[in-house]
Amino acid sequence: MLKRTEDKRRAAAKLVRQLERTLNLHRSRLAEDAVRAADRVRLVEWQSARLRRTYSDLATQPRYVKVVAFFLEELYGTKDFSKRDHDLERISPIMVRMLPPQVIDAVAKAMELNALSQELDNSLLTELRPMPAGAIREGDYVAAYRRCDNHASRVEQIRLIGVLGGELDALVQKRFIAGTLHMMRRPAEMAGFGDMQAFFESGFDAFRALHGAGYFLDTVMRRERSILDRIYRGEPNPFDLSGKPVP
């Protein structure tokens, strides 16, 4: 019991830290000028399209449809996550009381991944500006990516994807957690926390549908690490993995 209490305390503290980090990034975005805000949208759309191309083979397989959508739409995508994250801040004390430490820790890691991704986007935006009109060109993107010189942070981003995915994969095996999440649906919607509840349920349902996330997570981590290494080596067409020994 003492260990469980201490685990929950640590997970709750981490969740608070990562929520504050994420919300500070949201507040900074609100202060952006109109040009940078528009450039941010273009960058996110470009990267989302790139991810869809990279995982188009998995997205067509019934087993992986839900989990690909979760990663591309709920963890990184074009939608505005600020309401969901503010809702999470408001309801986090209730979550800490109701949910086991493993779930709280997984949510904290999702916020950590979200915050790191936003910080990396901020660096890219700075290096890409002034951004020319029209579509972002791959060559300009890759050159800006290298100028950011944040290889270690990119490696950490990929590592967090694997860790978070592994934790979610373990959690979906616990039936009582699924029951607790679904019981929260109606109260969450009535309290105006529908976006947050949808985020929780979509992640849980996506990993439960996999019946084992090992291959999916290994594929994502191998491909993203291969792309990262190809960019930093200065290889042409770093996002084209066709014919490469990558799953």
PEVENDA-V289440 format. One line per field, one symbol per residue. ss: DSSP state (h for helix, s for strand, l for the rest). burial: b if it has 9 or more other C-alpha atoms within 8 Angstrom, else e. A space follows every 10 residues. Layout:
ss: ???
burial: ???
//
This chain:
ss: lhhhhhhhhh hhhhhhhhhh hhhhhhhhhh lllhhhhhhh hhhhhhhhhh hhhhlhhhhl lhhhhhhhhh hhhhhlllll lhhhhhhhhh hhhhhhhhll hhhhhhhhhh hhhhhhhhhh hhhhhhhhll lllllllhhh hhhhhhhhll hhhhhhhhhh hhhhhhhhhh hlllhhhhhh hhhhhhhhhh lllhhhhhhh hhhhhhhhll lllhhhhhhh hhhhhhhhhh hhhlllllll lllllll
burial: eeeeeebbee bbebbbebbe bbbebbeeee eeeeebbebb bbbbbbebeb bbeebeebbe eeebbbbbbb bbbbbbbbee eeebbbbbbe eeeebbeebe bbbbbbbbbb bbbbbbbbbb bebbbebbee eeeeebeeeb bbebbbebee eeebbebbbb bbebbbbbbe bbeeeebbeb beebbeebbe eebbebbebb bbbbbbbbbb eebeeebbbe bbbbbbbbeb beeeeeebee beeeeee
//
